[in-house]
Structures are given as C-alpha cells and as structure tokens.
C-alpha cells in the first residue's frame, strides 16, 4: 500500500511516494495508491479523514505555516524551503503517521471499501445537458423556487454546472449537495429541464422499489413480495387500508413515528394501535431495535449493513435502515451499470437522487435497458433481489 502526497501540497517539483519507511520523489503515481492533495480523486485521504473525524496536521497548522500562508495567500508554498529543515521533516512525519493510522485502523474498513466504491460511482457521473429555454421560461413565470432552477443554468453552452455531492454531510451517509445544482431538492416535475445529448434520446430515472422497507423485510427473513405495500395491505392488514395508506403506515413504523403522528395521516375510524402492532410484528422492528441497542452498548455506536459507523441517537432503526439504504442503492447502481456495459448498451449516468439514478440514453437503448433491469438485482449483503422501476423524465 502506498501513500502519495501531492507536489502541490508540499510545494516540491515531484510527488512524495511513501511505502512505510521507504520514500521516493516521483511524478509517477503507483496504481491503487491513497492520495493526499490531489483534486477529484476517489482514493482521497482528505475525504477519509473528514469521514472519520480526524483533523490532519498539515503544514498550515503550525505557527510558521500560518505566517507563511499570510504571505503567500492561496499560492503553492514551497514548504521544504520556507520552513526550517527540522520543522519540515517533523511536520511531514507527523502527517504521515496520521495517514498510516487512518489506513491501518480496522474501524475505518468501511471507508476503504464500500465508501470508496460509492465515491467512484459518484465521480463517474457526467455533466447533464439541460433545456436552457425551458429554464429561462420557468424563471420568467416566477416559479416559487427560481433560485433552485437558476443553478442549473449553464455558464455557456447547454451543459449544467457540475453537481458536487458529499458522502459525509449527514449522520447516515445520505448524500447531500455541497455545490452546484441541487438535484436532490429539485421537484420531480421540474426534472424535465434535463435534456438528452442524443438525437431522439431519453432521460430516464431508475428507482429501487421500497428500499428501506425491503431491507427491513430481508432482515426479518421474510419472503420478498414484488409489491411490499400491496402485499402488506392484503395479507397483514386484511385489506383495511389502500396501498397509499399502507405505505404511510409502514414508513411511519420503520422511521420511528408515533401512533399520534400516524393517526393524523389516516382516517379517524381506523384502529391505529392494531395497524402499527401488525406492521411492527411483520417487519420485526422490535427485534432489530434490540439488536442495535445491544450493539450500541458493546461498541458505543452502531454499524449499518456494510459496516459504516453511525453515531448513537434515539432513531437507531431509522438511521440504520437509511444508512444501509445508501449502500444498498450504490450496490444496485454498480451492478446495474456493469450489466449495461457488459451487454454493450450505451448509457450516460448523470445524477444520483438517493435511491434512484438518472441516465441519459439514446433511443435505441431504451428497450435494452428495460430488458436488462427487468428482474432487479441481487444485493450482496442480503442475498435477495431488489426490484427497480424505470420512468422516463423526458424524451
């Protein structure tokens, strides 16, 4: 395993390549290296440090470094020559010690595996083409959320600015947007501003069906029906609720909602106590809550299905399922894109919207994509199939 510190971070002619106690200066970066000071790199140690709450001791962090930064501003600082020699070596060794501790800490295993897979998928997203005329028309029409729409306007041409996602901006790992257009908060009906780059092409959105309820049901070791809400309504709740009401009731239970909160969203003549009890038993929510509680006592935190540490809160089941849902989604996206590529189907991934991925495809790919995703995808950690559904955003 190698750690490579960028020449721009050190202010040197070459990068520093470290393999334990061996150091070399080189412009060549070994494959599968972990990197510091490089932009847009999946194996970025800054992201790993941020995710694990470690504040790296960079050259800016000591008094000499702070003084130098005041002089140089944002320019690259040749630290080897600016700092006293012994201080430069001491600071570099301290930084390297921190980086090796990060990489060798077994509790960081999630961030070196599934987190990295997720990051590579995010960084593989391409720029989205937008309908500039439609955006401008929405602005003229005084849309209530003009600011959100404006962020999709290109600086030039017809490609929207790049959306920058964060994997560490929430407790559960649920994606947030740190800069650029916020596709996560753009209303569904507004997504028609996206436009295919292919002549006659389509913008499609592929969603994972009933993500968190399906994870809960898999953990309860129950059979996986095609439509969880319909099945629960008919077999568990004896047809007392319609499908939309069943969905509300299930999500209320797995997200830690109260009987009072559910009673406000369902007809007053329904037996809320009985409905919630039936759902809780079917999904074995109390069993999951007890397991997570015991885990929290043992470790001081809980982990999602893929080993991501989650800080303790009152909503342990909610956070566990939501966090696991993030990684299950990326597991499905990864398998989906590998399958499409293997089949020679042309597609361009442009956005991820939590449990959905948005693709730009030529018209001839549509039927092929539909056929490829027809039977869903088996999730590794649960050994069960998660169905997906495709919706055309714009054609």
N, C-alpha and C positions, 0 to 999 in steps of 0.2 A: 504494500500500500504506500502510495506517495502523496505528499502534501506539496503543492506548488503555490508559492506566494508571488503575486504579480510584480513585475518590474515597476509598474506604475505606482504600486503601493509602497515599494521600497525606494523608489527614485533611482533605480540602477539600470544599467544597459540590458541586463538579462533577468529572467525569472530565477527565483531560488527554488530548486527541486530538492526536497528532503525525503530521505528514506531512513527513518530513525536517526542514527548518528552519522549518516553519510549525507554530504551536501554537495551539490553541483550547481553551477550557474549555466543556464541554457535558455535558448529560445524555443527549444523543442519541449513539448509537454507530453509526458508518458500517458498512454491510454488509461482510462479509469482512475485518474488522479482526482483527489479532492483539492479544490482550488480556493484561494482567498485573493480578493482584489480584482477579479475578472467580472465583467458585466454579462448578464444573461447566460449564466452557466447553471445547468441543473445541479451539479455537484458543488454548490457554493457553500463554503463553510460559514459565511456570514448568516445565511438563512438557517443553517443548522444551529448556530449559536443563539440566534434570535428565538428559534422554536423551543430551545431548551432553557432559555432564560439566562444564558451566560453572556456577560459583558466582556468582550475581548479587549485585552490590553494592547492597543495599537500604539504607534509612535506618537500620535497626537495626545496620548493620555497623560504623559508626564509634563513637568513644568517646562523643560527645554522644548518639548514638542509643541506645547501650546504657544510658546513665544515664537517659534518658527512659523507656526500656522498664521499668526498675526501678520508676519512679514510677507509670506508667500501667498496668502489668500487661498484660492482654490487651485492654484497651480501644483504640479507634481513637485514634491520636495525630495531632494537627494539626501535622504536621511543618513546614509553612510558617511557623508561629508559634513553634514550640518551638526550632527550630534557628536559628542566626544566618543572616541572609539570604544572605550569600555562600556559606556552607556548604551551605545548602539547594539553591541553584542548582548548585553544584559537584557535589553528590551526585546530583541529578536528571540532570544532563548525563552523568555517568559511567554511570548506569543506562541511559539512553537509548542511549549509544554501544554498550554491551554488547548491548542488544536489537537494534539495527540490524546489528551484526556477526553476531549469530546468524542473522538473517533473510537476510543477503547472502552468507553463507558457502556456497559451492556444495556443499561436502561435507555440508551439512545438508539437501540436497534431498529425501532420503527422508522426513525428519521433517516436511517441509512438504507432502508429497503422500500417499504410501500410509499412512504412520503416522497422518496426520490422518483419512483415510478409515476406518481401523480404529477410531480413537478415537470417531468419530461413531457407528459401529455399536454400540460398547460403551455409549456414553452413551444410545443409543436403546433399550437393554434396559429392560423394565418389571418392576415388582415381581411376585414369584411368589406365588401362593396355595398354602398348604400345609394338610395334614390335621393339625390340632393334636392330635386324639385319637390318631392313629397315632403321632405323635412322642412323646406322653406315654406311650403304651403301650411303645414301644421303650425309653424311659428306665426305666420300671418293670421291664422284662425284663432290666435290667442289661446292655444292649448294651455290647460292649467299647469302642466309640467313642462313648460317651454325649455327650462334650463336643462332638464334631462335629455330632451331631444336635441338641443343645440350641441351637446357634447359629441354627438355622432357626426356633426358636420366636418367634412374633410378640410384640411388647411389648403389643399389643392387637389385637383382631380376628383375621383369618386370613391376613394377608399377611406373608411372611417379611421380615426386615430386608434392606436393600439390600446386595448384594454389590459391593464396590469392587475393581475389577481394576487391576493395574499392568501397563503395557506396557514398563516399563524395569527390572523386578525380576530379569531374567535376562540373560545374555550374548546369547542368541539372539533375545530379544524374545518368547519363550514367556510366555504370561500367568501371572501369579501373583495371589493374592488378598491385599490389604493389610488389609481389614477386612470384617466381616460374615460370613455363612455361606460356608464354603469348598466350593463346588460341585465344585471341581477334585479334591478329595480324598475326596469322598463316594462310597462304594462304589456300584457300579451298581445293586445290588439295593435300596439304600436310597433311590434316587431316586423310589420310589413314594410318598414323603411329599409329593411335588408333586401338586397337585390343580387341575383346570381351574376357571376362574372362570365358564365357560359351563355352562349346564344340559345335561348329557349330553355335555359336551365331552371332549377328549382332550389329554393331554400327550404330545408326540411329540419324538423326538430324531432329527435328520438328520445322518448321518456322511458324511464324504468317504472313499471306499474307498481303502485302501492309499496314503495320502497321500505319505509320503516315498519309498517305492519307485517310485511313479508319476512323481514329479518326476525321480528318478534315471534312469528309463527314458526319459522325454521328453528329457532332456539327452543321453542316449546315442543319440537319434534312432532309436529302435526303435519298432516298432508297439506300440500300446497295447491289450492284450487286456482283456476285461471283467473277468476274474479273474486278476490277476497271479500269485498264488501257485499256482493250479491250472495255469496256462499254463507257468510256470517248471518246476514239478514234472514235467509231462508231456513238454515239448519240450526243456528244457535239462538236466534231471537224469534223464531216461529212466525216470521212474516209480519211482525208488529211495526216495523219501520220500513220506509222505502230506502233505496240504495243511498241516496244523498244523506239521509238521516243516519244510516248505519255508519257511513264514512265519518260523519261528525262525532258520533259516539265512540268509535274506535280510536280516532285521533285524540279525543279528549282523555281517554283512558291511558293510552301509551305516553302521552305528553304530560301526565300528572294533573290533569284537570279535575276539578271537584264536581260533586253532584249538583251543587248550586250552579256552577258555570254551564253544565250540560243542560240543566233544566231551563235555562234562559234561551237555549237554541233548539229545543224540541217542544212539541205540543204539550200542553199542561196536563192532558189526560193520560200521559204515558207514565208507567212505573219506572222512574229513573233508577231507583235503587236496584231493581231486578235486572234492568238492562246493563248497568255497569258491572254488576256481580257476574253476569253471564259472560260478558266480554273479558273481564279480568281472569276468569277461570279458563276460558278457551285459549287465551294468549299466554297464560301462566305468568302474568305480570308480577304477582307477589313472589313467585319463585325466583324470578330474575332480580327483583329488588333485594331479596335476602342474599342472593349470591353476591351481588355488587356491594352490599353492606359489609359482608364478611371480608371481601377483598379489600375494601377501604380500611378496615381495621388492621389487616395484615400489612398492607403496603403504605397506607396513608394517602392513597389515591386509587382510582380505578383505571382500567385499560379497556379500550374498545376491542372489537374482534381481531384487529390487526396489530394490537399492542400499543396503540397511541395512548400515552398517559393523559388522563383527564383530571383536572383539579376537582376536589370534592365540592358538592353543592347539594341542596335539597332535592334537585331534579335529577337524581342519578340515572333513572331509567331513560328519561328524556334525553339526557346528554349522551348516554351510552348508545342509544339507538341512532341518534342524529349523527354522532361521530362515526359510528360503524357504517352508517349510510353513505358518508362521504367516500370511504374507502371501497365499499361495495360498488358504488357508482363508477369509480375510476377503474375498478377491476372489470366491470362490464364494458366500459368505454374502450379499454385496452384490447379486450378480446374481440370486440366488435370491429375495431379498426384493423386489427391484424387479419381478421377473416376477410374483410372487404379488400384489403391489399392482396392477400393470398389469391383471391378469386379474380384479381385484375380489375376490380370495379373502381372507377375514378370517383374520388370524393375529396373535398377540402374541408377539414374541421375549422370552424371559425369562432365558436363560443361554447363555453360550458355554463349551464344555468342550473347549478346544484345537481339534481338527479336527471338532467337532460343534456344532450349535446346537440349543437346546431351544425349542420353540414350544408355546404354549397355543392350541388351535384349537377352534372349535365343531364339533359332529359333522358338520354339512353341508359343512365344509371339507375333511374327510379325503380323500375320493376326488379332489377337485380338486387338493389338494396333491400327492397321489400321481401324478396325471397330469402336473402341471407339472414335477415333478423327474425324470420317468421317464428322460429321455435325458441327464441330467447337465448340466454347464455347462462351457463353453469358458473356459480360463484364458488371460488376455491374454498374459502373458509367455512362455507355452509353446505357444500355438496348438494345444492339444489338449484333448479333453474329459475331465473328471474325473467319474466316476460317483458318485452319492450313494445312500445307502440310508436308509430311514425305519424307525424302530422305535417302537412305542407303549410309553411308560413307564407310563402309567396312563389308563384310560378309565372 
